[in-house]
Each structure stands twice: as structure tokens, then as C-alpha cells.
Amino acid sequence: MLDFLDINQRSYYCHIQNYGAIALAEQIQSGKLPKLQKLELGSNHMEPKGIVALANAIKSGHCQNIQTLNIRYNNIGDQGAIALADAIKSGNLSNLYTLNLHHTQMGYKGAIALADAITSVNRPIKIIKGLNIRSLH
């Protein structure tokens, strides 16, 4: 079974965008990636809609082994960050060790939701990369 999925634009010049994220979410939700430990989705032009779909799929509990989640350089915004926070709070990312959020265009609402989620789980995430928050004005 697949344990590492690298759809990182910098590696393979993929741009899965929202439709690719939604297709991946459908595969996760259907239980086809239960052993997945590392998910690299950086620089794929995903927006909140795609990240929300992925977060909802993760909440379904069919992909609980994820240790690394990289969604850097995607425009997830507050909506995507809040959905990701909900997925973390669900307990279905209990093995998550590294979360890369570099340049994800979230604001303070998304950052607060993520901070709350990260600090409320039994096994807190050890490495959080690039929590860039856009202007608070």
C-alpha cells in the first residue's frame, strides 16, 4: 500500500488545483489510502475549497497514519485553515508530527483556529513550518 504521496509542484510540476484535491479527498474518504504517512501537496494552486475537501476526508478517519502534511504555497485562507483545525481536533491526525503551512495566505482567524487545535490534541504536533499570517488589518 502507498505510504508516501508527493504531488509537490516543485518536484514534478503538478498543479492539481481544487479539482485534484477533491479527487484525492475522494480516494482518502473511500479508504483507498489507509497507510499514507506522508502527504506532500506544496505549490499546487489549491484554494480553500480543495483544502476543505481534504480536511473533511481526513476527518472521516480513513487516513489516520499521516505523520507529515505539507500544504505550503497554497492559498488555503482562513476557511481552509479552520477546516484543517477541525480535522486536527477530530483526533484523526493523531500521528501528525510535521505540518508545513508556509505561505498559505491564512489570516488571524485561521491561525487562531489552528493554534487552538494544535494545543488541544493529546499528542501535539512537534514541527510546524512557516505559519505566515497575512495582514491583520
C-alpha positions as CSV (number, residue, x, y, z in Angstrom):
1,M,0.0,0.0,0.0
2,L,1.0,3.6,-0.6
3,D,2.6,5.3,2.3
4,F,4.2,8.4,0.7
5,L,2.5,10.6,-1.9
6,D,4.4,13.5,-3.3
7,I,2.4,15.8,-5.5
8,N,4.6,18.7,-4.8
9,Q,4.7,21.1,-7.7
10,R,8.4,21.8,-7.2
11,S,9.2,18.2,-7.7
12,Y,7.0,17.2,-10.6
13,Y,5.4,20.4,-11.9
14,C,1.9,19.3,-11.0
15,H,-0.8,21.8,-10.4
16,I,-3.6,19.7,-9.1
17,Q,-5.7,22.7,-8.0
18,N,-9.0,22.3,-6.3
19,Y,-10.3,19.5,-8.6
20,G,-7.2,17.4,-7.9
21,A,-7.5,18.0,-4.2
22,I,-11.2,17.0,-4.3
23,A,-10.3,13.8,-6.3
24,L,-7.6,13.0,-3.8
25,A,-10.1,13.6,-0.9
26,E,-12.5,11.2,-2.5
27,Q,-9.8,8.5,-2.6
28,I,-8.9,9.1,1.1
29,Q,-12.6,9.1,2.1
30,S,-13.2,5.8,0.3
31,G,-10.5,4.2,2.3
32,K,-8.0,3.7,-0.5
33,L,-5.0,5.3,1.2
34,P,-5.2,3.9,4.8
35,K,-1.4,3.5,5.2
36,L,-0.5,7.0,4.0
37,Q,2.1,8.6,6.2
38,K,3.5,11.5,4.2
39,L,1.4,13.8,2.0
40,E,3.3,16.4,0.1
41,L,0.9,18.9,-1.6
42,G,3.0,22.1,-1.8
43,S,2.6,24.6,-4.6
44,N,-0.5,23.1,-6.2
45,H,-2.6,26.2,-6.6
46,M,-5.2,24.8,-4.2
47,E,-7.7,27.2,-2.6
48,P,-10.0,26.8,0.4
49,K,-12.4,24.6,-1.5
50,G,-9.7,21.9,-2.1
51,I,-8.3,22.1,1.4
52,V,-11.7,21.8,2.9
53,A,-12.4,18.7,0.9
54,L,-9.1,17.2,2.1
55,A,-9.7,18.1,5.7
56,N,-13.2,16.6,5.6
57,A,-11.8,13.4,4.1
58,I,-9.2,13.2,6.9
59,K,-11.9,13.7,9.4
60,S,-13.6,10.6,8.0
61,G,-10.9,8.5,9.8
62,H,-9.7,6.6,6.8
63,C,-6.2,8.1,6.8
64,Q,-5.0,8.2,10.4
65,N,-1.3,7.4,9.8
66,I,-0.4,10.8,8.3
67,Q,2.8,12.0,10.0
68,T,3.8,14.7,7.6
69,L,1.4,17.1,5.8
70,N,2.8,19.7,3.5
71,I,0.4,22.2,2.1
72,R,2.8,25.1,1.6
73,Y,2.3,27.7,-1.1
74,N,-1.4,27.0,-1.5
75,N,-4.0,29.7,-0.9
76,I,-5.9,27.9,1.9
77,G,-7.0,31.2,3.6
78,D,-8.9,31.2,6.9
79,Q,-11.6,28.8,5.6
80,G,-9.1,26.1,4.7
81,A,-7.1,26.7,8.0
82,I,-10.3,26.3,10.1
83,A,-11.2,23.1,8.2
84,L,-7.7,21.8,8.8
85,A,-8.0,22.7,12.5
86,D,-11.3,20.8,12.7
87,A,-9.5,17.8,11.2
88,I,-6.8,18.0,13.8
89,K,-9.3,18.3,16.6
90,S,-11.2,15.3,15.3
91,G,-8.3,13.1,16.5
92,N,-7.8,11.5,13.1
93,L,-4.5,13.2,12.7
94,S,-3.1,11.9,16.0
95,N,0.1,10.7,14.3
96,L,0.8,14.1,12.7
97,Y,4.4,15.2,13.5
98,T,5.2,17.8,10.9
99,L,2.8,20.4,9.4
100,N,4.1,22.8,6.7
101,L,1.9,25.9,6.3
102,H,4.5,28.2,4.7
103,H,2.8,30.9,2.5
104,T,-0.8,29.6,2.8
105,Q,-2.5,33.1,3.0
106,M,-4.4,32.5,6.2
107,G,-5.4,35.3,8.4
108,Y,-5.7,35.6,12.2
109,K,-8.9,33.6,12.4
110,G,-7.3,30.6,10.7
111,A,-4.2,30.9,12.8
112,I,-6.1,31.1,16.0
113,A,-8.2,28.0,15.0
114,L,-5.0,26.1,14.2
115,A,-3.2,27.2,17.3
116,D,-6.2,26.0,19.4
117,A,-6.4,22.7,17.6
118,I,-2.7,22.0,17.8
119,T,-2.6,22.7,21.5
120,S,-5.7,20.8,22.3
121,V,-4.8,17.4,21.0
122,N,-3.2,14.6,23.1
123,R,-0.1,14.4,21.1
124,P,0.8,17.9,19.9
125,I,2.5,18.4,16.5
126,K,6.2,18.8,17.0
127,I,7.2,20.7,13.9
128,I,5.2,23.5,12.4
129,K,6.8,25.2,9.5
130,G,6.1,28.6,8.1
131,L,3.0,29.8,9.9
132,N,2.8,33.0,7.9
133,I,-0.2,35.1,8.7
134,R,-1.3,37.8,6.2
135,S,-2.0,41.3,7.4
136,L,-4.4,41.7,10.3
137,H,-5.9,44.9,9.0
